[in-house]
């Protein structure tokens, strides 16, 4: 089947448009990086790497302590993972919600509301953890989705009037 001249021109045009878009992105990125001093970038990399190492050591230490504790007490692993699972769940829910409303992070009203929701979340979560013997991790998926959705909607609703420009 012969390839027409029009198809070749279309392909070349798309390839050229893609190349131009890539060059624009590269130029924008290089301008962003050029604004940062080289020494500042190096110190941030060292700080970030050190933080990653510290987090990895903390997680490994926690896992070791949890294993030793489970071996000494004879607890089932499911029991030991209820609280850490709930803690990670809490970090995920509130971290995702705060990321969605980050333009309001400097407002005390946001932190008061988040504190109230955190107290509510912790209370209900603690009651569930005490009452339920084994919590399957799959339960966190729909609960997290609902919690994040409600939290973002309530926080956005609370700041909806403050986000609009005031009329004189």
C-alpha positions in Angstrom: 0.0 0.0 0.0 1.6 3.3 -1.1 2.1 6.1 1.5 0.8 9.3 0.3 2.6 12.6 0.4 -0.1 14.1 2.6 0.3 11.4 5.3 4.1 12.0 5.4 3.5 15.8 5.7 1.1 15.2 8.6 3.5 13.0 10.4 6.3 15.5 9.9 4.1 18.3 11.1 3.1 16.4 14.2 6.7 15.5 14.9 7.8 19.1 14.5 5.0 20.4 16.8 6.0 17.8 19.4 9.6 18.9 19.1 8.7 22.6 19.5 6.5 21.8 22.6 9.3 19.8 24.1 11.8 22.6 23.5 9.4 25.1 25.1 9.1 22.9 28.2 12.8 22.4 28.4 13.4 26.2 28.1 10.8 26.9 30.9 12.4 24.3 33.1 15.9 25.6 32.5 14.8 29.1 33.3 13.2 27.9 36.6 16.4 26.0 37.5 18.6 28.9 36.5 16.9 31.2 39.1 18.0 28.9 41.9 21.6 29.3 43.1 23.7 26.2 42.6 24.8 26.1 46.3 21.1 26.3 47.4 20.2 23.4 45.2 23.1 21.3 46.6 22.1 22.0 50.2 18.5 21.1 49.4 19.6 17.8 47.8 21.7 16.9 50.9 18.9 17.9 53.2 16.3 15.8 51.3 18.6 12.8 51.0 19.3 13.0 54.8 15.6 13.2 55.5 15.0 10.1 53.3 17.7 8.2 55.2 16.2 9.3 58.5 12.7 8.2 57.5 14.0 4.8 56.2 15.9 4.2 59.5 12.8 5.1 61.5 10.5 2.8 59.5 13.1 -0.1 59.8 13.5 0.6 63.5 9.7 0.6 64.0 9.4 -2.7 62.1 12.1 -4.3 64.2 10.6 -3.1 67.5 7.1 -4.3 66.3 8.5 -7.7 65.5 10.3 -8.0 68.8 7.2 -6.9 70.7 5.0 -9.3 68.8 7.5 -12.2 69.6 7.6 -11.3 73.3 3.9 -10.9 73.8 2.7 -13.6 71.4 0.3 -11.3 69.7 -1.0 -11.9 66.2 0.5 -9.6 63.6 -3.0 -8.3 62.7 -3.4 -6.8 66.2 -0.1 -5.0 66.1 -0.9 -3.5 62.7 -4.2 -2.0 63.6 -2.8 1.2 65.2 0.1 1.8 62.7 -2.4 1.2 59.8 -4.8 3.7 61.4 -1.9 6.2 61.9 -0.9 5.9 58.2 -4.5 6.2 57.2 -4.8 9.4 59.2 -1.7 10.8 57.6 -3.0 9.9 54.1 -6.5 11.4 54.6 -5.4 14.6 56.2 -2.3 15.1 54.0 -4.4 14.6 50.8 -7.1 17.0 52.1 -4.6 19.7 53.1 -2.9 19.4 49.8 -6.2 20.1 48.0 -6.8 23.3 50.1 -3.2 24.4 50.4 -4.0 28.0 49.4 -5.7 28.4 52.8 -2.8 27.0 54.9 -1.9 30.3 56.5 -5.4 30.8 57.9 -6.1 29.9 61.5 -9.7 29.0 60.6 -8.4 26.1 58.5 -6.3 24.7 61.3 -9.1 25.0 63.8 -11.4 23.0 61.4 -8.7 20.4 60.7 -8.1 20.0 64.4 -11.8 19.4 65.0 -12.0 16.9 62.2 -8.8 15.2 63.4 -10.3 14.8 66.9 -13.5 13.4 65.3 -11.5 11.0 63.1 -9.3 9.9 65.9 -12.3 9.3 68.3 -14.3 7.3 65.8 -11.2 5.4 64.6 -10.2 4.5 68.1 -13.7 3.2 68.9 -13.7 1.0 65.8 -10.2 -0.3 66.4 -11.1 -1.3 70.0 -14.4 -3.0 68.9 -13.2 -4.8 65.8 -10.7 -7.6 66.2 -9.3 -7.6 62.7 -9.5 -4.8 60.2 -8.9 -5.7 56.6 -6.8 -3.1 54.7 -9.4 -3.1 51.9 -11.8 -1.3 54.2 -9.6 1.7 54.2 -10.1 2.3 50.5 -13.8 3.3 50.5 -13.6 4.9 54.0 -10.5 7.0 52.9 -12.2 8.0 49.7 -15.4 9.1 51.5 -13.4 10.9 54.2 -11.2 12.8 51.8 -14.1 13.8 49.7 -16.1 15.1 52.6 -13.2 16.8 54.2 -12.2 18.7 51.0 -15.8 19.7 50.3 -16.4 21.0 53.8 -13.1 22.9 53.9 -13.7 24.3 50.4 -17.3 25.3 51.4 -16.0 27.0 54.6 -13.6 29.2 52.5 -15.9 29.7 49.4 -17.0 33.2 50.4 -13.4 34.3 51.3 -12.0 33.2 47.9 -14.3 35.5 45.9 -13.2 39.1 45.4 -15.1 41.7 47.5 -17.3 44.3 45.8 -17.1 47.9 46.8 
